[in-house]
Amino acid sequence: MFKKTLISLSVVLLLTFASCGGGSSKEAKALLQKILQLVGIPQHVTVNICQDENKNGLCENFELQASININSGDDIDTIWQKITKDKDGRYFLETYDETLPILLEVQDTANLDFDDSKFTLTFNGFETKEENETKELSILESMVDANVLSKDIADKFRTLDNAEAQDKYYTALFESLETNINTLRREDLNKEEAINATIKEMAEETKINQAQADRINSCENNQSCVDKEIKKVSDELIISDEEVTEITGREIKPTPIAGGEEVVYGKWVKPSRSVCEENGGNYHTYFESFDSGTKYKDLKYTDCGATWENAKNICSASGAILPNIETLGAVITDCGGDWVSYYNDDGDNRDERTDKNRANESYQACYRERGFSPVSYWSSTTKDTSDSSSSWFVYFGNGSDGGWHKHSNSDFALCVR
């Protein structure tokens, strides 16, 4: 089980170095010692803690590190500006600058497949010069410090009533983190991108499922109940194939279609929950219950619903643009579907052709594997040059298109960069 490791320190005010062979430029500054509290991280995989002096996300030899021991030949600045580890495994942070970011480096050769089995969690520095100020080093706190999870929600999960449930939650959190890092590294994200995306995605799931903390507490001492609820939390924390696609984007290679607008080649971007909601959209998380019978019923989809104007703003805030109808239609044809297109004036035998698209397993699997949902997405293309109030949409579920009023209708926002 995980145990909270509390490292108690005191604040030492360094008044002068004169008696130690002074002349130091730091002689008028306060030397601070703080409390570091390691929570939910197995101590046997913690290999380094440092202050990130140059803020490059790496623990380097010249920075304050837990792995460095005080040697008899160290000068006064070298001796005091360190994080030291005593024989009981406690960490002592002694520094002149309490505001520097703190890095926690983990190495787990049994479970991590990349980067020498290492990853690094980043934390903000201390907030004050107060004596015995405590800084928690945990996965939850890294989410809070990254501004992707509120302290109030984090507190719900780090103050569970049942001590055993608390340990099991920390275990699930840590194991999910490592699983997700491996998943995203396999998708060719670099190690920094993988850890940042993992922290953000797990924070999103924690926000969505914050009521789960209350359900765990309601189990009281019923460990069977606790295990069941922790399993639900763990399942939600694992990044799904759909979420991988949302995080990484997918390069598209559509077949250009004669006439109309130019097909845009690029990377697809599904708006995040925060970008969606901050720009007037509604973020939907749902399971499929239509189009393809029971085959895809267990797949989870996430999409951002919005009016056409808001969809444009959401894409802009995502560093992308709303795709034109040719680009959306090219996804259908590139996946082997039949684009049943009123836009291209070929809407004949519409019902027969859309039914074939619904029954085309290769087509249905293709667009899902690329991260799209069986729903309709706004295009940037105005439906009628004589009436700018409506815009075309494309519905991947049956391979068709149609028109919606830009202001009174809501559809899904899918962006291209």
N, C-alpha and C positions, 0 to 999 in steps of 0.2 A: 504493500500500500504506500501511497505517497504521504509523506509527512511534511509539514511546514517547517522549514529550516529558518530559524530566527537568529540573526546575527546582531548582537547588541554592542554598540559602540558609544563613545562619548565624544564631545567636541573639545578639541585642544586648541587654544589660541596661541599661536607662535608669535611672541613679542619681539624676539631678536635672535639672530644667529651669531652675534658677536663672540660669545663665549665658545662657539664651535668653529672658530676660524672663519668668521662671517664674511661680509662683502656680498652676500646673495642679493639679487634684485628682488627677491620675494620676502625680504626680512620684515617688511611692514605689513604683510598680508596675514590673514587668518588661515591657519591650517585646520581643515575641517575633517572630522571623522563622522561617518554616518552609519545608519542601519540599512543593511541589504537583507531582504526577506525573500528567499527562494521558495516559490509555491507551485506545486504541481509539476515540477520538472525533476525527473529522477536524478539524484545527485551523482550517480555513477556515470552518467553521460554528459555531465557538465564539465567542459574542459577549459573554459576560459571566461573571465569576466573582465571587461576593460572599459575605461573612459575613452570615447572616440574623439581625441583631441583635434584631428584634422577633418573630422566628420565625413570620412569616406566609407564608413560601414565595415571597416576591417580592424581587427585587433593587431597592432603592429608592435615591434620590439620597443620603440621609444615611448609607447603609450602605457598608461597604468594598467597592469595586468595581474590577475590573481595567480598566474602561474610563476611569477617572479618571486624569489625569496630575497630577503635582506642579507647582504653579504658584508663582511667586516670591512672591506675596502670601499664601500659606497660612500660618496660624499653626501653632505647634508640634504641637498635637493633630491638626489637619487633615493636616499633612504626614505624620505617622507612622502614623496609623490608616488605612491604605489597602492595597489590593492593587494594585500597580503593574505595568505591562508595559513592558519595555525594548525597545530597537530590534531585538533578536534574537528577540523573541516569547516571552521568559521571563516567568513570573508571580512576583511577590514579595508574599507575604502578611506584613504587619507589623501586629500587633495586640496589644492588652492582654488580650484574652480568647480564648484558644485553644480553648475549649470550644464556642463558638457554631457552629451548623450552617453548612455551606458549600453554596451553590447554584451549579450550573453551568447556564447558560442557552445553549441552542442555537437557531439559526435556519437552516432549510434550505428556502429558497423553491422549490427544484427538486422537493422530494419531500413536503413537508407541506402539507396542504390547509386547515388551520384555525388560528385564533389567531395571525394574522400570521406563520404558518409557524414558530412558536416552541414549544419545550417546555423544561421545567426538571427537572434531576435533583437530588435532595437527598442530602446526605451528612452523617454525624455530624462533629462537630468533632474536633480533635486530642485525644489521650488524655493527654499528659504535657507538661511544660515542658522536655523534653530538647532539646538542641541537634540541629538537622538532622533532627528527626522528620519522616518522610515520610507523606504522605497521597495515596493513589491516587484519582484521579477517573476512574471508568470505569462502564460499565453493570453489570458484575459487582459492583463495590464498592457501587453503589447498592442492589443486591439484598441484599448482606450487611448493609449499614447499616439496611435496612428490616426486618431479621430474617426474611426469607423465603427466604434461602439461606445455608447454612453456609460458613464460610471454606474448609474443607477441600474442598468440592465446587467452589467458585469457583476454588481454586488448581489443580484438575485441568485447567481450561480456559484459565487464563492462564499456564500453564507447559508448553504443548505443545512437543514435541521439535523439530519442524520450524518454522523461522522463517517460511517462506512459508505454512505451514498456520495458524500463529498469526495472521498478518495476514488471511488469508481468513476465519478464524473471527470475528475482530473485525468484518470487513466484513459478514458474515452477521448477526451480533448487532445491529449498528447498523441495517441495512436492515430487519430484522424488527421492531425497536422502532418505527421510523417507520411501517411498514405497519400495525402493531397500533394505534398511536395514531390513525391515520386511520380505521381500522375502528370503533373504539369512539366516536370523536367523531361519526361518522355515525349511531351508535345513540343520540345525544343525551346521552351522558355528558359532563359538563363536563370542562375540560382537566385539572383536578387528579384527578378520578375516573379519567379515561382513562389517565394516566401511572401512577397507583398500581396500577390493575388490570392494566396491561400488565406492569409490573415483577413483580407477584406471579405472574401467569400464566406469564411466561417463566421465572421462578425454579422454578415447579412442573415445567415441562417439562425444565429443566436438571437437576433432581433425578432425574426419572424416567429421563432419558437420559444420566446421568453416565458410564456405561460407554462412551459414544461417544468420550470423550476418549482412552481406551485404543485404540479402533479407529483413530482418526486417527493416533495415535503408531505403531501397527503398520504404517501405510502407509510409514513412513520417508520416503524421497525420491521415492516414486512419486506424482507429482502427479495422475495420473488417479485413483488410489485416494483421495488426499486430497480431490479435488473431489467425488467420489462420497459420501464420508462427511460432508463439510461440507454437501452438499445435503440429506442426511438430517437433520442437525441443524437446518438452516434451515427445512425443512418442518415439523418439530415445534414450532419456536419461533413459527410463524405461528398466530395465534388462529383456530380454526375456527368455523364457524357454530354448532356445538354449544356451544363454549366461550363464544361471544358470548352465547348464550341463558342459559348458566349465570351469566355475569357480570352481565348486565343484568336478568334476570328478564323475565317477560312478563305483561302484564295479561290476565286471563282474563275472558271474557264468556259464561259458561255459561247455557244455558237452564234456569231453575229447574224442578225436577221435583216434581210433587205428592206430598205425604206425606213421611214420614220426616224426616230432619234438614234443617236449613236449609242452603242452598248458601252457601259462603263466597266472596265476591268479593275478590280481592286480587292480589298478585304472587307468582308461583311462585319458589321458591328451591331450587336444587340444592346440597346441602352441599359445601363445599370438601374437598379431600383432608385437610387438617390437622384440620378440625373433625370429619370422619368418623372418622379414625383415633384422634383423642384421646378420642373418646367411645364406643369399643368397636366401631366399624364397620370394614368392609373396603372399600377404594376400588378400583373396577374400571374399567379402561380396555380397551375391546374394540371389535372390528369386527363388524358384523352378519353373521350367516351363516344366518339362518333367517327364516321367515315370508314374505318378499316376494321370494324367488328371488334373482336377481343384481342387481336394480335398486338396492338400497341397500347392496350388499356393501362399498363403499368408505367408508361413513360411520363415523366414530369416535364412540363413546358413552362417557360417563363417568357412573358411578352409585355410590352408597354403599349397600352391603349391610349389614344389621344385623338383630338380633332386634327385636321390636316395642318393647320397653322402651328399648333403645338408640336406636332410630329416633326415639322421642319426645324423648330427651335430645339427640340430634343436631340435631333441628329447633329445640329450645329454644336450643341454643348458636349456632344460625344466626340467632337473632332472629325465629323463625317458629314455626309449630305444624304438627303432623301433620294433614293434611286429613281431613275425614270422607268417608264413601263417596259421599255425594251430590255433593260437590265434584269428586271424581275421576270419577264417572260422567258428570257434566255435560261434561267434556272430550270424552268419546266422542260424545255427542249433538250438542254444539256443532260438532264437526268433521264431522258428517254420518254418523256411524257408528250402529249399532244396539247399544244397551247390552243385552247378553245377561245379565240380572241375576237370579240366584237371590235376591239381597237383596230385590228387588221382586216375587218369586214369578212371574217370567215367563221361566223357563228352558226353555220348550217349544221344540222344533225347534232345540236348542242347536247341534248340529254344523252344520246347514245355515246358520244365522244367523252363526255365527263364521266359516265359510268365506267368506260374502259380505263380511264385514268385512275379511278378509285380502285379498280380491280387489278391494276398493274403493280404487282408487288415490288418489282425492280424500281419503278419510279417512286413509289411511296417510301421505300427504304432509302433511296438516294438523297432526296431533299432533307429527310430527317437526319441522316448521317452528316450532312453539311451543317446541321444546327438550326434548320428552319422548322417551323411548326405548321400543322395542317390548318392554317387560318388564312385570312386575307390581310395583305399589307398595302399601305398607302404607296402610291407612286408620286413623283413630283410632276407628272404630266397632266396638264389641264385637259378635261374631257372634251370640251368644245371650244374652239377658238372664238366663237361668237358669244360664249357664256363662260366666264372664268370662275363661276361659283362652284363647279364640280370638278373632281379629279378622278383619274383612273385608279383602280386597285387591282391586285392580282391575288387569286385564291389558290394556294398550293394544294389544298385538299383534293380538289377535282380538276386542277389545271386550267381554270377559267379566269376571265377578267370581268370587270364591270365598273360602274361609276357611282360615286358617293358625293353628296353635298359636302363641301369642305368645312363648313362651319357647324352644321346641325348633326352631322354623323361622326361617330368615333370608330376608328379602325386601328390596326396595329402599326407601330413604327419600327421599321427595319432600315438600317443605315448602311451606306457604303463609303469606304475611305479609299 
